[in-house]
Every structure is written in C-alpha cells, then in structure tokens.
Amino acid sequence: MALLQSVDEQGSISAAARALGLSYRHVWGELKRWETSLGHSLIVWEKGQSARLSEFGTKLMWAERQTQARLAAQIQALRADLERTFAIAFDPQAHVLTCYASHDAALALQVGQRSVMAGVAGQHMGLRVK
C-alpha cells in the first residue's frame, strides 16, 4: 500500500520509486503484478501524463485506511504480545505458566500470587489466564 500511496502523492511512478528508494522497473513491475493478481487496474496508464490511481486503486487505498483505523488497537496489542513472546522465548531465565481455568477461587489466588511466584521461579514469570 505504501507503493500506491507514494504514486498518488508523487504523481509519477519514477518519483514514487525515488521516494521509496526503489527502481522504476521494480515499482512498475510490482504495480503490474498487483493488477494481474487483483484483476483490476490500479493506475491510469497514459503515456506522457502524470500517474494517478484508478477508481479501483483509490477505493483500495480507502479500504486499507478504514481497516487500519478500525483494527489499530488489535494490531498494537498483537505487536506487543509478539514482542513479549519473542523476548521470553529467547531468554533462558524465563519461565511461563499458562493456566486454563473457569471461574474458580483458586485462580484468583494464583493470579494474586504472581509476584511471589516470579521471585521464586526466576527473573521473568508470565502468567496468562485464558
């Protein structure tokens, strides 16, 4: 989508390629490949004219912006969870306990004991309640 946005902002494929640090040939090839895959033109291809997004290309950009806005919180939560998961996965001192339980007094007690368990088990103690 950055490629389409750059073409839209720059007004030409060559300027978009320069702005993205890519070759004209690569950008042109990617646009053609996307058009083939999607079955619609993304760019109005007129020789000697500035490049502009087709109606489909404009709608695709709009849909992407709407999706990003709607899912931003979930995407950020997933990113944070992945970062935590990778940090723990590559830390030999990390110990993770995953509990699967329903409404239970023992679960509340276990969650309350998280800091105590962390001190006993090592530097990291992840407790995920699902």
N, C-alpha and C positions, 0 to 999 in steps of 0.2 A: 504494500500500500504506500510505502514511502516513495517508491518509484512513481506511482501515479500522482501522488501529491506534488512531487517535485516537478513533473511535467506540467501540471496545472499551474503551479506557482511561477515557474521559469518561462513558460510559453514556447519552449522548444525542447526537443529530445537531446540535442547536443548540450544545451545549457543545463538541463536536468542531470545529464551524465556527469558534467563537470562538477556540479554542486554535490553530487553523491560520491565523487571520486571514482567513477566507473567509466569505461569506454563507451563511446557512442554505439559501437557494434553490439556490445553486451546489452545495453539498455534496449536497443531496437529489437534484438533477438528475444529478450525476455518479454517485451510487450507483445510481440507476435506469438510467442509460445502461449502466453496467457489468453490471448484472443482465441487461439485454436482450442485450448482446453475449455474455455468458457462458452465458446460458440457465439461470441458477440464481439464487435469492435469496441475497443477501449478508447482509442484515439481516432480523431478525424484526420485521416491521412490525405492532405492536399499538398502537392509539390509546390514549394515556394511560399507556403503560408505558415504562420505560426501554428504550433501543435496545440490542440485543445482536446479536452476529454469529450468523448461521445456522450450521448444521453445515458447509455448503459454505464459508461465509466463514471459519470457524475453520480448516478444512483448507487453504484457500488461503493464509492467513497462515502456517500451519505450513510449507507447501511453500516459500513465499518465504524464510522464515528458514533452512530447510535449504539451499536453493540459495545464499543469500548466504554461509552459513558454508562450504560446500563450494568456492565459487568466489572467495572473498575474495582469495586470493593472486593469482589470474589477473586479477581486476578491478583490483587495485592495480598490477600490472605493466603492464596496458593503459593505465591512467591515467597512469603515469609515462612510458610510451613516447609517448603522445599529447602530454603536456606538453613533452617534449623535441622532438618533431617540430614542434610549433607554434612553440616558441622558435627553433628553427633556421630554419624556413620564413620567419619574419618578420625574421630577422637578415641584413642584406645582406652581412655579413662571413663568413657560414657557408658552408662547403663540405663536402659529404658525398660520400664514396666508398662505393659498395656493390659488394661482390665476391661473385660466385657461384663457388664452387670446391669441389673434393673434397679428400681428404687429399693435401696437397702441401707439400713443404718450402718452396716459395716463399710459401705462405700463412702459415706460421709466421713467416717472415722479415718479411712485410708487417705482420702483427699486432705484431711486435716493434718495428717502425719507426714505430708510430703516433705517438709523442710527437715524433719528428723531423719527420714529415710535417705534424703540426699546427703546428709552428713555422714551417715553410716556407709552408704554404698560407694561414695567417691565424689568427685567434683561435680558431676552432672547427674541429675536424676530427672528424667522426663516421665511424667505421669499423664497418660492420655486416657480420658474417660469417654467411652463410646456407648 
